[in-house]
Amino acid sequence: MRYSLFGQRKDELILVARVLLMVLFVIFGWSKLTGFAGTVGYMAAEGAPVPALSALVAVVMEFFVGLAIVVGFYTRPLAFLFAFYTLGTAVIGHHFWTMAGADRAANVINFYKNVSIMGGLLLLCVTGPGKYSVDRR
């Protein structure tokens, strides 16, 4: 009874959570897609393995898989896959343990932001996409 409002609006809240979890990735995935050459250069500068392939994986995961999660298409397995992708981006892109000063501080925040997003994605694996999703149709 105490939390009945959340239970009554569970599906709406799951929809909002899916959108909020993915908005960052979809926006930056689009940017990576439309500026693919720059994305490859960035991947090379970050030391990502096989920069062109890494850029392609980033575009597919962030833009296309991000959109799939937003609309609730294969939500559970894609959220699980996205959690591991997010861990990989944290380790490759935010390696604060090799940095000092302001760079270290900024990358600690971004690393743990990714860890927090992983938590949301794993929770989405458990809860499922909710009523407002392609999976439910």
C-alpha positions, 0 to 999 in steps of 0.5 A, a space after each residue: 500500500 505504501 508504494 502503490 503509486 509505483 506499482 500502479 505506474 510501473 510500466 510508465 516508469 520502466 519506459 522512462 527508465 529505458 529512455 533515460 538510460 539510453 538517451 546519452 548513448 543514442 545521441 553520441 552514437 548518432 554523432 559517431 555514425 555521422 562523423 565516422 572518420 573522426 570516431 575512428 581517429 578518436 578510437 586510435 588515439 584512445 588505444 582501442 584495438 582495431 580502431 575501425 572495428 571498435 568505431 563500428 562496434 561503438 556505433 552499432 551498440 550506442 545508436 542501433 542497440 540503444 534505439 532497440 532498448 528505447 523501443 523495447 526490442 529484445 530488451 533483456 538480452 540487449 540490456 545484458 550485452 549493453 552492460 558489458 559494452 558499458 564496462 568495456 567503454 569504462 575500462 578503455 575510455 576512462 582508465 583513470 588509474 593511468 592519469 593524474 590531476 584534473 584528468 584523473 578526477 574527470 575520468 574517475 567520475 566517468 568510469 563510475 558513471 558507466 558502472 552506475 549505468 551498468 547497474 540500471 541495465 542489469 536491473 532492466 534485464 531483471 524487470 524486463 521492458 514493461 508494457 510499453 515495448 515491442 517485446 510486449 506486442 
